[in-house]
Each structure stands twice: as C-alpha cells, then as structure tokens.
Amino acid sequence: MTATSNGYVTVIWETTAKSGKEADLKAFIAAAVTPSRNDAGNIDYEAHEVDGQAGAFVIYERWETREHLDAHLSAPRMQELVPQMLDLIDGSIEDGITLLRPFRPTH
C-alpha cells in the first residue's frame, strides 16, 4: 500500500467469521474500534456488518499518511490481536485488504 496523491491512505478491510464465531468476531471488532480511532493520524475508523450476510464485516479506515497506518499496524496491541483474530476469521487478514485512492474531476 502507498499513500494517495493528497497524502491520506484509505483502507477497506473485508472479512468473514469462521462458522460459529460470528458473535465473537463482532465483539472482537467492536472492541478494536475506539483504540484504533485514538491512534495518531487516524481520520476515520468505522466497522460495519454486511447486511444480509451473517458473519461478514467491513472496516473502513482513513489515515493521514502511510506512516500513521504503518504505526497502527505495528503497535504492540495490534501484534497481540493478530493471532486472536486469525482464530476468528476465514482466510488471511491480507486477503481482505483493499487500498483506495481518491480522485476528483479536473474542473
């Protein structure tokens, strides 16, 4: 991932809970929202359930710079949370990451 032309970084993370772990994953994500919002450089950090898809979640986050995102990802609490998260989700964390770059009309 790289910073966008105007500096900020937008990340969409999509994941699905392992069967039977839907409520556990929802609680896990909910507990991570406020600490992530308080990380330096965070602009937005919003967790969503996908309507009509039990156990499917999307996190939308924006960071002032790539450096802020990297600091968030390498924070000690995040390193502790990753193994717990992997026990709750199908697939890998990386598979669900999408980087967005904004663009605007030229006039």
C-alpha positions in Angstrom: 0.0 0.0 0.0 1.2 3.5 -0.7 -0.1 6.9 0.3 -2.6 8.7 -2.1 -1.6 11.8 -4.0 -3.1 14.1 -1.4 -1.3 12.2 1.4 -4.1 10.2 3.2 -4.5 6.5 3.0 -7.9 4.7 2.8 -8.2 1.1 3.6 -11.2 -1.2 3.3 -10.9 -4.5 5.1 -13.4 -7.2 4.5 -13.6 -10.4 6.4 -15.9 -13.3 7.3 -16.1 -15.1 10.6 -15.5 -18.8 10.8 -18.7 -20.8 11.3 -19.9 -20.4 14.8 -17.6 -17.5 15.5 -19.8 -14.7 14.2 -20.7 -13.1 17.5 -17.1 -13.5 18.8 -15.7 -11.7 15.7 -18.3 -8.9 16.0 -17.4 -8.4 19.7 -13.6 -8.5 18.8 -14.0 -5.9 16.1 -16.2 -3.7 18.3 -13.5 -3.7 21.0 -10.8 -2.6 18.5 -12.7 0.4 17.1 -12.1 3.0 19.8 -8.4 2.2 20.4 -7.8 2.4 16.7 -9.7 5.8 16.4 -7.4 7.1 19.1 -4.2 6.1 17.3 -2.2 9.1 15.9 -3.1 10.0 12.4 -6.5 8.3 12.3 -9.1 10.2 10.4 -11.9 7.6 10.3 -12.3 4.1 11.6 -15.7 2.5 11.1 -16.8 -1.1 11.5 -19.8 -2.4 9.5 -21.8 -5.7 9.2 -22.7 -6.7 5.7 -26.5 -6.6 5.5 -27.9 -10.0 4.8 -24.6 -11.8 5.2 -24.2 -13.3 8.7 -20.6 -13.1 9.9 -19.4 -10.7 7.1 -17.8 -7.5 8.2 -16.2 -4.5 6.6 -13.9 -1.9 8.3 -13.4 1.4 6.6 -10.4 3.4 7.8 -8.5 6.5 6.7 -5.1 7.6 7.9 -3.3 10.9 7.4 -0.2 9.2 6.0 1.1 5.7 5.2 3.5 6.2 8.2 0.5 6.6 10.5 -1.1 3.4 9.1 2.1 1.5 9.5 2.5 2.7 13.1 -1.1 1.5 13.8 -0.4 -1.9 12.2 2.8 -2.4 14.1 1.5 -1.2 17.5 2.1 -3.7 20.3 -1.6 -4.2 20.8 -2.1 -5.0 17.2 0.6 -7.6 17.2 -1.1 -9.2 20.2 -4.5 -9.1 18.5 -3.5 -10.7 15.2 -3.3 -14.3 16.5 -6.7 -13.9 18.2 -8.2 -12.5 15.0 -6.8 -15.4 12.9 -8.7 -17.8 15.2 -12.0 -16.0 14.3 -11.8 -15.3 10.6 -11.8 -17.4 7.4 -8.7 -16.8 5.3 -5.9 -14.3 6.0 -6.0 -10.7 7.1 -4.2 -9.6 4.0 -6.7 -11.2 1.6 -9.4 -8.8 2.7 -7.4 -5.6 2.4 -8.2 -3.1 -0.4 -6.4 0.3 -0.8 -8.4 3.1 -2.2 -7.1 6.3 -3.9 -9.5 9.2 -4.2 -9.8 11.2 -7.4 -11.7 14.3 -8.3 -12.8 15.9 -11.5 -10.2 18.2 -13.1 -12.6 21.1 -13.3 
